[in-house]
Amino acid sequence: MPSKHVVVRGQVQGVFYRSSARDTANRLGVTGWVRNRDDGSVEMLVEGEDDAVDRMIAWAREGSPQAQVSDVEVSDTEPQGSRSFEET
């Protein structure tokens, strides 16, 4: 099962990005977390089936309707065995 660390840059804080990510993750059946970073970006850990993880990353490139995503950095990471997707 793949595990991806995702950093999203642009206008992604204060635009319901994290709550939209949580809702999307729950719909897709992926687990992990999403949180704001001090530099204004948002980061996520996404775990799940290949197709679901790919669809979550595709969503991250668009984000919530109010978001303006300028860059998405994706890297492989060690699975954490998350059981749900949390907004932190």
N, C-alpha and C positions, 0 to 999 in steps of 0.2 A: 504494500500500500504506500503510495507516494506521500511525502511530506514536503511542503514548500513554504519558504519564508518569503513574504511579499512586502515590499515597501512601495507605497504609492505617494507620489508628490503632485503638487498643484494646489488648487483650492479644494481641499478635502477635509478641513476641520470646520465645524460650525454649519455643515450642510447636510446633516443626517447620514453621512457616509457610513459610520460605524453601525448604526441601527439598521440601515439598509443592507449592509454586509451580513449582519447577523440573520436578518430575515431571508436573504438569498441563500446563505449557507444552510439554514434549516430546511429550505425548500429543496436544495440540491442534495442534502444528506451528507455534507462534509462536516468535519469537526475541527476544533482549534480555537483561535481567539483573534480579536482585533482590538487595537488600541491606538490612541494618539501618541505622537512623539513630540518632544520639546521643540524640534526644528520645524514643526508645522506639517509634517508628513503623517501618514497613517501606516502602521505595520500590521501584518496578519501572519498567522501560522495556519495553514490549510492542510488537512489530512483527509484522505478518503480514496475512493475508487478513482482510477485514472481519468475517466471521462468527467466525473463530477468535479475533480480538482481543476481540470482544464477549463470547464465551464465557469468555475468560480474565478479563476484568473482572468478569463475573458470579461466577466462582469467587472472585475477590479479595474480594468482598462477604461470602462465607461463610468462606473460609480453611480451614486444617487443622482436623481434628475438635476439637483442644484450644483453638483460637483463639476469641477473643471480639472480633469486629470491631465497632467503634463508628462508624467513618466511613471513607469511601473518596472521595478527591479525584482526579478524572481530568482531564487536560488534554492537548491536542494538543501534539506536539513534532516537531522535525525528525528524519526517519529517520536512523539511524546505520548502517544496512546490516549489522546483526548477522547472523552465520551460525549461531548456536546460542543457547541460553538458559543463562546462567551464574548461579550462586549466588556472590555475592562477599561 
